[in-house]
Each structure stands twice: as C-alpha cells, then as structure tokens.
C-alpha cells in the first residue's frame, strides 16, 4: 500500500547551543531546515510554558498562580540566557520555566496542605521552590562554578525581580535621582520610613495565608501604595503585590549592595542577606534565620525590607 509519510526532526536552536546542530550525514538527507530561536518575548514564552506544564486539575483547583508570578518565572530564563555565569553553548531551554512553573505550584500546594488550607496562591516566598528547577536546567561556565549553582540561581531570581518590578511600579533608582524638592513625591518613602524606625518583617515560607496578609498590613504605606497603582486588585492580588513591593525594594533600593544567599540543609532554612559591607555578616544559629537589608542614604544607614524565607526542604 503506498504511503505518503513526512518525517519532522526537532532540535534546540543553533544560535544558543551547538548541541542542536544537525550532523552532516543527516543534513544531507533532510530536504528543508527551518532555523528557529528561543522565544523573544515574555508573552510567547508564557504561552509555551502554560501549554506544556503538567499541572493536575486538583492543583489548579487549589492553587492560584497569578500573571505576575508567571512572568517572574519566565524572566528567570531570559536572565539566564544573558548571564555571564551560564554556558551559552549548552543553552537555556524552555524546560527550565516549565519545571519551575510546576515546582512553584507544588511548593504552594505543599504549604496549603501543611496549613490545612483549602486554597492558596503562589506567593513570592514560594519561588524559593523553583531554585532546584534552575540549578537542574542550566550548565555553568568556570566563573559560575566558582560562584556555586545556588548562588547563581538566586542571582537570576534577583535579576528577574529587578527586571519585572519596573513594569509594575516606579523605578526606585530613578526616584533617587530626582531633585530634592521632587523627592517628596516618592511613593516608597512611607514604607522605607517604617523600616527606618527599627521595624522588621518576617515572612516565612510556611506562613499561612491569613497570617502573611496580617503581617504585610503592618507596614505603613504599603497597602496604600499598591492600591494607588492597582485600584481594581482584589484582596488576594493586593497582598501579593504588597509582598512583591517588599522583595522589589530589597533588590532595587540598595544601589551599592552586594547580595549573598546561603542554604543550610541542617536547619532546613534558607536565608538571603543584603548588606553594603564588603562581605556577609556571620549567620545566625537559630532555626529560622532572617535576611537583613541596609542601604546608605546621605551617609546614614536606612533599613529596607527584612524578609526571611523558610526553606521547603527541596534542597535536601
């Protein structure tokens, strides 16, 4: 019986990896070769991830993942493809964000189960759960190996926060460059002043949703600032944006800061530390460690969001 057959071969884009190159004998037998590339926009990448991610119906009914979190996850892969620590020859495939998407949902689901919550959403603190997806999907150059895979993964997360933050809120760096008489219009000022007074905020990984929302509302000016830019956001969306603001300020405001992230399997905690000092301060021996941020403003040290994340145990 005569058959009309068509063979289609797929490989990673050649512009990002040599592993996608077609070997000469095979290339001689293929009639056409279509050169492609990785997604050039967040929207295209997001559509691919949502199509390919294996999220069960039960998870979809229990865990809400906002468009903001989805874009943060996608941004990680874009940052990885331009990172000096990531091997360009190996490439950064769409599998990274697919795995990260699935892990983010699983991390939130796990927390909801532990707290006996019927439903929840993926919080910013849940993104600690995507670190294994990053370390498992990228290959590092020599400099990256010296930094360490976890350090590189957290650096990529930080860059993703910085890149996406300015798409939702004013850029704090630009506000700092304004003239003195215009700085009074800084929408972040009430928030930073709250931390200037010595206040701090602990948001642990396994904190129940209701408790986390109560903690976020303690920060002066945080809710009002979010509602100023997102008037139509509901309570859950507003709380997520409030947490996003704290994470964003912790990464954008310390202009001269260096960041250090430490992972401790023994205590099952993960802490991020921001400081203007030349090297990180000694870690606390407590079970729940916190991340501390300081910035220099007119030769005075001002506090920025102090956030701690309790590790999910995925590193163990």
JOVEN-V356666 format. One record per residue. N is the residue number from 0. RES is the residue in one letter. SS is DSSP state (a for helix, b for strand, c for the rest). Layout:
{{N,RES,SS} {N,RES,SS}}
This chain:
{{0,X,c} {1,X,c} {2,X,c} {3,X,c} {4,X,c} {5,X,c} {6,X,c} {7,X,c} {8,X,c} {9,X,c} {10,X,c} {11,X,c} {12,X,c} {13,X,c} {14,X,c} {15,X,c} {16,X,c} {17,X,a} {18,X,a} {19,X,a} {20,X,c} {21,X,c} {22,X,c} {23,X,a} {24,X,a} {25,X,a} {26,X,a} {27,X,c} {28,X,c} {29,X,c} {30,X,c} {31,X,c} {32,X,c} {33,X,c} {34,X,c} {35,X,c} {36,X,c} {37,X,c} {38,X,c} {39,X,c} {40,X,c} {41,X,a} {42,X,a} {43,X,a} {44,X,a} {45,X,a} {46,X,a} {47,X,a} {48,X,a} {49,X,a} {50,X,a} {51,X,a} {52,X,c} {53,X,c} {54,X,c} {55,X,c} {56,X,a} {57,X,a} {58,X,a} {59,X,a} {60,X,a} {61,X,a} {62,X,b} {63,X,b} {64,X,c} {65,X,c} {66,X,a} {67,X,a} {68,X,a} {69,X,a} {70,X,a} {71,X,a} {72,X,a} {73,X,a} {74,X,a} {75,X,a} {76,X,a} {77,X,a} {78,X,a} {79,X,a} {80,X,a} {81,X,c} {82,X,c} {83,X,c} {84,X,c} {85,X,b} {86,X,c} {87,X,c} {88,X,c} {89,X,c} {90,X,c} {91,X,c} {92,X,c} {93,X,c} {94,X,a} {95,X,a} {96,X,a} {97,X,a} {98,X,a} {99,X,a} {100,X,a} {101,X,a} {102,X,a} {103,X,a} {104,X,a} {105,X,a} {106,X,a} {107,X,a} {108,X,a} {109,X,a} {110,X,a} {111,X,a} {112,X,a} {113,X,a} {114,X,c} {115,X,c} {116,X,c} {117,X,c} {118,X,c} {119,X,b} {120,X,b} {121,X,c} {122,X,c} {123,X,a} {124,X,a} {125,X,a} {126,X,a} {127,X,a} {128,X,a} {129,X,a} {130,X,a} {131,X,a} {132,X,a} {133,X,a} {134,X,a} {135,X,c} {136,X,c} {137,X,c} {138,X,c} {139,X,b} {140,X,c} {141,X,a} {142,X,a} {143,X,a} {144,X,a} {145,X,a} {146,X,a} {147,X,c} {148,X,a} {149,X,a} {150,X,a} {151,X,a} {152,X,a} {153,X,a} {154,X,a} {155,X,a} {156,X,a} {157,X,a} {158,X,a} {159,X,a} {160,X,a} {161,X,a} {162,X,a} {163,X,a} {164,X,a} {165,X,c} {166,X,c} {167,X,c} {168,X,c} {169,X,c} {170,X,c} {171,X,a} {172,X,a} {173,X,a} {174,X,a} {175,X,a} {176,X,c} {177,X,c} {178,X,c} {179,X,a} {180,X,a} {181,X,a} {182,X,a} {183,X,a} {184,X,a} {185,X,c} {186,X,c} {187,X,c} {188,X,a} {189,X,a} {190,X,a} {191,X,a} {192,X,a} {193,X,a} {194,X,a} {195,X,a} {196,X,c} {197,X,c} {198,X,c} {199,X,c} {200,X,c} {201,X,c} {202,X,c} {203,X,c} {204,X,c} {205,X,c} {206,X,c} {207,X,c} {208,X,a} {209,X,a} {210,X,a} {211,X,a} {212,X,a} {213,X,a} {214,X,a} {215,X,a} {216,X,c} {217,X,c} {218,X,c} {219,X,c} {220,X,c} {221,X,a} {222,X,a} {223,X,a} {224,X,a} {225,X,a} {226,X,a} {227,X,a} {228,X,a} {229,X,c} {230,X,c} {231,X,c} {232,X,c} {233,X,c} {234,X,a} {235,X,a} {236,X,a} {237,X,a} {238,X,a} {239,X,a} {240,X,a} {241,X,a} {242,X,a} {243,X,a} {244,X,a} {245,X,a} {246,X,a} {247,X,a} {248,X,a} {249,X,a} {250,X,a} {251,X,a} {252,X,c} {253,X,c} {254,X,c} {255,X,c} {256,X,c} {257,X,b} {258,X,b} {259,X,b} {260,X,b} {261,X,b} {262,X,b} {263,X,b} {264,X,c} {265,X,c} {266,X,c} {267,X,c} {268,X,b} {269,X,b} {270,X,b} {271,X,b} {272,X,b} {273,X,b} {274,X,b} {275,X,c} {276,X,c} {277,X,c} {278,X,c} {279,X,c} {280,X,c} {281,X,c} {282,X,c} {283,X,c} {284,X,c} {285,X,c} {286,X,c} {287,X,c} {288,X,c} {289,X,c} {290,X,c} {291,X,c} {292,X,b} {293,X,b} {294,X,b} {295,X,b} {296,X,b} {297,X,c} {298,X,c} {299,X,b} {300,X,b} {301,X,b} {302,X,b} {303,X,b} {304,X,c} {305,X,c} {306,X,c} {307,X,c} {308,X,b} {309,X,c} {310,X,c} {311,X,c} {312,X,c} {313,X,c} {314,X,c} {315,X,c}}
